[in-house]
Amino acid sequence: MNHLPISQWPANERPREKLLTQGPESLTDAELLAIFFRTGIRGKTAVDLARDLLKRYGTLRSLLSANPDDFCQTYGMGLAKYVHLQASLELGKRYLKETITRKGILSCPDDTRRFLVTQLRDKRQEVFACLFLDKKHRVIAFEELFHGTLDSTEVHPRVIIERTLYYNAATVILCHNHPSGNASPSGADVIITQRIVKALACIDVIVLDHFIIGDGEVISLAELGKIGL
């Protein structure tokens, strides 16, 4: 552990200078966090604090998903640092949302999956959402439509039809998360998907896919052959 203040470190080891000269991808998780923390505490630099947090939570994702009370129990942390981290996380989500809206999601399916993961993976309850697209498969809007419990959500096709007509969408992508982490579709998932497909077909709207977001995996019902009527 380097007990010197970061300002006294060699220039090529300071997180800010390293980011400017070598790019953000050159920084470790602890160094990136230190930039948001800005300052350390007596006897510990911002990098030391970041390493302590990563050791406590195990992964960056677990740290960013922490609730404020738990986060602030770590010595040297407080609501200000928690707010900074949550703001950075939200900026990343909004950047990715703008990216898929600008590029058209079907021209870059990896961006689609990444976007859905960032939006739904860490939800503590099931959330059912839709991506509404135009006839050229460009994104019009993303909406979380139904919020449920840890293992179920009540989904109403009528509401999906209403929102589809509101956006004048030509195609739709369905998506929901499994907080358990297991993305395997249940029988109920397949049944509600087929109900929505039939309902939207009545207004000449096509369901392109239904993605299920788990912990580290995304399953496509279209790829499993479970979208067709």
C-alpha positions in Angstrom: 0.0 0.0 0.0 1.3 3.4 -0.9 0.9 5.7 2.1 1.8 8.8 0.2 -1.0 11.1 -0.9 -1.9 10.5 -4.6 -0.7 14.0 -5.4 2.8 12.8 -4.5 2.7 9.7 -6.6 4.6 9.6 -9.9 2.5 11.3 -12.6 2.0 8.0 -14.6 0.5 6.3 -11.5 -2.1 8.9 -10.6 -5.5 7.8 -11.8 -6.5 11.1 -13.4 -3.2 11.6 -15.2 -3.1 8.0 -16.2 -6.6 8.3 -17.7 -5.6 11.4 -19.7 -2.4 9.9 -21.1 -3.3 6.2 -21.4 -7.1 6.2 -21.7 -9.8 5.2 -19.3 -9.5 1.5 -20.2 -6.0 1.5 -18.7 -7.3 2.1 -15.2 -8.1 -0.6 -12.7 -11.6 -0.7 -11.1 -10.1 0.8 -8.0 -8.5 3.6 -9.9 -11.7 4.4 -11.7 -13.6 4.5 -8.4 -10.9 6.7 -6.8 -11.6 9.3 -9.4 -15.2 9.5 -8.2 -14.2 9.4 -4.6 -11.7 12.3 -5.2 -10.3 12.3 -1.7 -9.3 9.7 0.9 -9.1 9.8 4.6 -6.3 10.0 7.1 -3.9 7.1 6.4 -5.7 6.0 3.2 -5.9 7.4 -0.3 -8.9 7.3 -2.4 -7.4 4.3 -4.2 -7.0 2.5 -0.9 -10.7 3.2 0.0 -11.7 1.8 -3.4 -9.7 -1.4 -2.9 -11.3 -1.8 0.5 -14.8 -1.6 -1.0 -14.0 -4.0 -3.8 -12.6 -6.5 -1.3 -15.7 -6.1 0.8 -18.2 -6.5 -2.0 -16.2 -8.9 -4.1 -17.2 -7.4 -7.5 -17.7 -4.0 -9.0 -21.3 -4.9 -9.9 -22.1 -5.9 -6.3 -20.6 -2.6 -5.1 -22.6 -0.5 -7.5 -25.8 -2.4 -6.5 -25.3 -1.8 -2.8 -28.0 0.2 -1.0 -27.0 3.5 0.6 -27.2 2.3 4.2 -24.9 -0.6 3.6 -22.5 1.4 1.5 -22.1 4.1 4.1 -21.2 1.5 6.8 -17.8 1.3 5.2 -15.4 3.6 7.0 -14.6 6.7 4.9 -17.7 6.3 2.7 -20.8 8.6 2.9 -23.9 9.6 1.0 -21.9 12.0 -1.2 -19.7 9.2 -2.6 -22.7 6.9 -3.0 -24.5 9.6 -5.0 -21.5 10.1 -7.2 -21.3 6.4 -8.1 -25.0 6.1 -8.7 -25.0 9.1 -11.0 -22.1 7.6 -13.0 -24.0 4.3 -13.3 -27.1 6.1 -14.6 -25.0 8.1 -17.1 -23.7 4.9 -18.5 -27.3 3.5 -18.9 -28.4 6.7 -20.6 -25.4 6.7 -22.9 -26.1 3.1 -24.0 -29.8 4.0 -24.5 -28.9 6.9 -26.8 -26.5 4.6 -28.7 -29.1 2.0 -29.6 -31.6 4.7 -30.4 -29.2 6.4 -32.8 -27.8 3.3 -34.4 -31.0 1.2 -34.7 -30.9 -1.9 -32.5 -31.1 -4.6 -35.0 -28.1 -3.4 -36.9 -26.1 -4.0 -33.7 -27.7 -6.8 -31.6 -24.9 -6.8 -29.1 -25.8 -3.2 -28.1 -29.4 -4.4 -27.7 -28.4 -7.1 -25.3 -26.0 -4.9 -23.4 -28.7 -2.2 -23.1 -31.3 -4.7 -21.7 -28.8 -6.1 -19.3 -28.0 -2.7 -17.9 -31.6 -1.8 -17.5 -33.0 -5.0 -16.0 -30.3 -7.3 -14.6 -29.9 -5.8 -11.1 -33.6 -5.2 -10.5 -34.7 -6.9 -7.2 -38.1 -7.7 -8.5 -39.3 -9.0 -11.9 -39.8 -6.1 -14.4 -41.5 -6.6 -17.8 -40.5 -4.0 -20.4 -40.8 -3.3 -24.1 -38.7 -1.8 -26.9 -40.9 -0.1 -29.4 -39.6 0.1 -32.9 -40.6 1.6 -36.3 -41.0 -0.4 -39.5 -37.2 -0.1 -40.1 -36.5 -1.6 -36.7 -35.2 1.6 -35.2 -35.9 2.2 -31.6 -38.7 4.6 -30.7 -38.9 4.1 -27.0 -38.1 1.7 -24.1 -40.6 1.4 -21.3 -40.9 -0.6 -18.1 -44.6 -1.6 -18.1 -45.1 -4.1 -15.3 -43.4 -4.6 -11.9 -43.9 -7.7 -9.9 -42.4 -9.8 -7.1 -39.2 -11.7 -6.8 -40.4 -14.5 -9.1 -43.4 -13.3 -11.0 -45.1 -10.4 -12.8 -48.6 -9.9 -13.9 -48.6 -8.9 -17.6 -51.6 -7.4 -19.4 -51.4 -7.6 -23.3 -54.0 -4.8 -23.4 -51.6 -2.4 -21.9 -48.9 -3.4 -24.4 -51.3 -2.8 -27.2 -52.2 0.6 -25.9 -48.5 1.7 -25.6 -47.7 0.2 -29.0 -50.5 2.3 -30.6 -49.3 5.4 -28.6 -45.9 5.1 -30.2 -47.3 4.0 -33.5 -44.8 1.2 -33.4 -44.5 -1.4 -36.2 -42.5 -4.0 -34.2 -41.9 -4.8 -30.6 -39.2 -6.5 -28.6 -40.4 -7.9 -25.2 -38.0 -8.3 -22.3 -38.1 -9.2 -18.6 -35.6 -10.2 -15.9 -35.3 -13.1 -13.6 -34.0 -11.9 -10.3 -33.0 -15.5 -9.4 -30.3 -15.2 -12.0 -31.5 -18.2 -14.0 -32.6 -16.9 -17.4 -34.3 -20.1 -18.5 -37.8 -19.4 -19.7 -40.7 -20.8 -17.6 -43.9 -22.3 -19.1 -45.6 -19.1 -18.0 -43.0 -17.0 -20.0 -43.8 -18.9 -23.2 -47.6 -18.7 -22.7 -47.7 -14.9 -22.1 -45.3 -14.4 -25.0 -47.6 -16.2 -27.4 -50.6 -14.3 -26.0 -48.9 -11.0 -26.7 -47.8 -12.2 -30.1 -51.5 -13.0 -31.0 -52.8 -9.8 -29.5 -50.4 -7.6 -31.4 -50.9 -9.5 -34.6 -54.5 -8.2 -34.5 -53.2 -4.7 -35.0 -50.5 -5.8 -37.6 -47.6 -5.4 -35.2 -44.9 -8.0 -35.1 -43.1 -9.3 -31.9 -39.5 -9.7 -33.0 -38.2 -11.4 -29.8 -38.6 -11.8 -26.1 -35.4 -11.6 -24.1 -35.1 -12.9 -20.6 -32.3 -11.3 -18.6 -30.5 -13.4 -16.0 -27.3 -13.1 -14.1 -24.6 -13.1 -16.8 -26.8 -14.5 -19.6 -29.6 -13.3 -21.9 -31.9 -15.9 -23.5 -33.8 -15.2 -26.7 -37.2 -16.9 -27.1 -37.0 -16.3 -30.8 -33.7 -18.3 -31.0 -35.5 -21.1 -29.1 -38.3 -21.1 -31.6 -40.9 -20.0 -29.1 -42.1 -16.7 -30.7 -44.2 -18.1 -33.6 -47.9 -18.5 -33.3 
